[in-house]
C-alpha cells in the first residue's frame, strides 16, 4: 500500500517509471510505423497505405499517458501484432526495412514489458481482494 500526497491510501504502489516507459515505447513505435511506411522504407515508392497501421497505436496513446489499466491491457495485446510483423519483416525485407523490422520488435517488446510491469501489481491486488469474498460466500 502507498499513500498519496492527498492522504488517500492506494492498494498498490504505482510504478510511474513503468508507465512512463510504456508511453515512450508506444509513442516511438507509433512514430516508427508512420516514418517507415511513409518515407524510410515504404512498400511502394512515395508511401504506402500501411501507414494506417499506426492509427490503433495512436488511439491508445492518450489512455497510456493517463495510466488507464484497461488501455494498457488491450494495448499490450495489440502490440503483439506489431511484434509479429516486425519479426516477419525483419527476416524477409531487404535493408533498411529489415533493420526497421527488428527495431519494431524491440519497441513492441519494450512496451509489452513496461505495460506488464505497471499492470501486474494491480492485478495481484485485485486477486488478493477477491479471495476473502470467495471464502465468505462459501
Buried (B, 14 or more C-beta within 10 A) or exposed (E): EEEEEEEEEEEBEBBEEBBBBBBBBBBBBBBBBBBBBBEEBBEEEEEBEBBEBBEBBBEBBEBBBEBBBEBBBBBBEBBEEBBEBBBEBBEEBEEEBBBBBBBBBBBBBBBBBBBBBBBEBBEEBEEEEEEEEEEEEE
